[in-house]
Amino acid sequence: MLRITALCAGLAFSVSALALSLADLSQQDASGGLKDALTQGAKVAVQQLGQPGGFNDNPEVRIELPGKLGKAAKTMKMMGMGAQVEQLEATMNKAAEAAVPQAQVLLVDAVKKMTVQDAKGILSGPDDAATQYLNKTSRDQLRAKFLPIVKQATDQVGLAQQYNSFAGQAASFGVVDAKSANIESYVTEQALDGLFKIIAEQEAGIRQNPAGAATGLAKKVFGAL
């Protein structure tokens, strides 16, 4: 009986110690470890998506025509008229791949501005809490960086004008929403969604396996969760 009581006390102590571990992290450790992990996740995402085929060859993030235009495109492909659609979609994905390398510096800057309250709230949050924070704090700046690069890439192809004309008419009938009626805006938003999707996967991976973090400080911080 004494042994069981001692064991229960020991377990209670262990649970208490784990519960206090995150609160006991210093500001430097909490923000530094999170910064290391997010820098790692951002770098992986940028490298993965910013290379040729980064979007086009990845079904999780590949950009296709939106809504009913996408359904029409699939029908055209089935009828043997898909060459034009495939060329347009390939251009859209290449434009996203060209824009993504601009993201890393802005993401790291967003991390640097975190307060200790931000960092600890993120660390105790869901598996994509840091990604949500980055999306909220950096998406507008990323959009401003991405848009001219996407526009430059799509302007080089006559299909961009064709898309804008077709999608603009379709939008007036409710086929696509206004945001998707412009190819530059649509590709930019899709590129951002893809970027944050991959960062979220990296974040979740580090949370589930802190040993996979690139630095000892990040391992320490995420291991305390």
N, C-alpha and C positions, 0 to 999 in steps of 0.2 A: 504493500500500500504506500509506504514511504517512497519507494522507487518510482511508482506511478505519479505521485504528487510532485516529486522532483522533476520528472520528465515533462509533466504539464507546465511546470513553472519555467523550465528551460525553453519549451516551445513558445510560451507566452513572451519570454524575453526576446527570443529570436524574431518573432513577429513584430514586437515593439521596435527592435533595432532596425528592421527593414523599413518600418513605417517612418522612422526618423531619418533614414539615410538621405532621402531627397532633401528634406528640410535642412539637414546639416551641411549640405554642399555650400561652399563659399560662392560668392558672386563670381569670382574669377573662374572657379571650376565649372559652375553651371553654364555660364555664358561661353566660356572657352571650349568646353566639351561639345556643346551644342553647335558652336560655330564650326568646329572641326568636322563634325558629322555632316552638317549641311553643306559645307564647302565640298566635302567628298561627294555627297549626293548630287550637288549641282554640277560638279565636274564630270561625273559619270553620265548624267543626263545630257549635258551639252555635247560630250564626245560621242555618245550613242546616236543622238538625233541630228547632230551637225555634220555628219559625214554623208557621202552619196548613198542614197537608199535608206537613210536613217528613218525617214517617215514612210516613204513609198513601200519599203520592204517589211515594215512592221505593222501587221494587221491591227494592233492595239491602238495605233495613233495615225494610221494612214488617212489622209484627207481625201474624201470623196465629195461629189456634188451633194448639196444639202436637200433634205426633205423630198418633195415630189420630183424635183429635178434629178435627184439620185435614182429614184425609181424609174424615171423615164430613161435615164442613162443605161440602166441595167437592161431595159427592154431593147434599146438600140443595139446594145452589145449582142443580145440574143438574136437579133435580126441581121447581124452582120454589118451594122452601121456604127460600130463602136470605136473606130480608129480615131475619130475626132475627139470623142469623149476621153479616151485613154490618153491622148496627147495633152488635153486640157488638165486632166487629173495629175499626170506626171509633172506638168509645169507647176501646178499648185504645190505639190509636195517638194519639188526642188526649191521653190521660193521659201518654203518653211525651213528647209535644211540650210539655206543660205543665211537666214535671219537668226537662228538659234545661237550661234557662237557669241552674239552680242549680249547674251543673258548673264554670263557668269559674273562679270564685274558688278552688275546691278544687284544680283542676288547676294553676293558677299557684302556689299554695302548695306543692304537691308539687314543682314545678320548683325553687322557691327553696331547698328542703332538699337538693338534689343536692350531692354532694361533687365535687371535681375528678376523682376516680377514677370516680365514677358517670358524669360528663359525657363523659370520654374513652372509657370503655368503651362508652357509648351511641353515640358518634360513630363508633367503629370497628366497631360491630355491624351486624346486618342492617337492612334498610330500615324495619322496624317496631320497632327496639330501644327508641326513646324511648317509643313507645306501650305496649310491654310494661312498661317501667318505671312509667309512669303508671298502667297497669292494676293492677300489683302494689301500688303505694304509695297509691293513692287510691280504689280500687274500694269498699272497705268504707265509707269516709266518704261517697262518692257514693251508695251504696246507702241509707245512713241518711237522706240528704237527699231522695232520690227517693221512697222508699217512702211517706211520709205524703202527699206530693203526688199520687202515683198513687192512693193509697187514697181521698183526698178526691174525685178526679175520677171514680173508678169507683163510689163510694158514691152518687153522684148519679143513677146509672142502675140500675134494678132488675135489669138483665141481669147485673150483677156477682154478685149473690147466686145467680142462676140458674147462672152459670158455675161458681161455687165448689161448688155442690151437685152439678152434673153431673160436673165434673172430679174432685171428691172421691170420688164413687162409682167413676168410671172408674179412678182411681189404685189402688183396692183390687184391681182386676183386672189391673193392670199396663198399662193403656192409656196412661197418662201417668205420668211420675215424680212423686215427692212435691213437688218444687220447683215443678212446673208445675200442681199441683192447686189452688193459690191464685192468683187472678188478679192480686193486687197484686204478689206475689213474681215471678210469671212476666213481667208487663209490665215490672217494674223491671229484671230481668236482661236482657230483650230490649232495653230502652232503653239500658242500659249497653253491651251488645254493639254496638248500632248506633252509639253515640257513639264508641267506640274504633275501630270500623271506619272511620269517616270521618276521625278523627284520623290513623290509619295511612295512609290514602290521601294526606292532606296531607303527612305526613312523607316518604313515598316520593317525592312530587312535588318537594319541596324538595331531597332528596338527589340526585335525577336532574337537577334543573335549579336549582342554587343561585341563579341570577339571579332566580328567582321569589320569593326570600325578601324579606320586607318591609323589613328593615334591612340596612345595610352590614355590620354585625358578623356577622349570620347568613350573609350571602353569603360573607364571608371564611372563616368557620369551616367551612361545608359545602363551600366551594370547595376547602378543603385536603384533603378526603377523597380 
